[in-house]
Amino acid sequence: MNPTTPQLPSAAAHSFSQLLSSTRRGARLARLLAAGELRAWGVSPSVIDRAEHIVAELAANAALHGRVPGRSFRLALALDVTAGTLRIAVSDARGDRLPAPARTARPEEAESGRGLLLVTALADRWDTAPYPPSGKTVWAELDVVLHNRTPRPGR
């Protein structure tokens, strides 16, 4: 008998993934797409607000610091209703440039890294992981509360 990985019921999980151009416009689109998906999934407005800020920071970092000419970045969202978590992941092509929050006595005066302080403040957890063949994924998780809603047709 082969062991299998337990699967969540289809009603218990939602996912979204999109490649976006490594530009300011792509970063803005990532935020807008994330907010639209989360509203459709019935995520609470307070979590959507936090998630929008996190996506904006991670996508801006991917477009600015993770950019490789001709390569896009990937936004991925995964909502696990059973566990009550939302995972936001942004992957780019620059695995050699890992994010680090500002490490100064006065981070508000640092020239860079302040966006990750915001991610740290808004996310319940965040970290990085390799994104083969040579990139990285920066992910953040939020604990979520879902609204009762009537599913929209086609969702």
Secondary structure, DSSP 8 states (H G I E B T S, - for coil): ---------GGGEEEEEEEE-SSHHHHHHHHHHHHHHHHHTTB-HHHHHHHHHHHHHHHHHHHHTS--TT--EEEEEEEETTTTEEEEEEEES-TTS------SSSGGG-SS-HHHHHHHHH-SEEEEEEETTTEEEEEEEEE--B------TT-
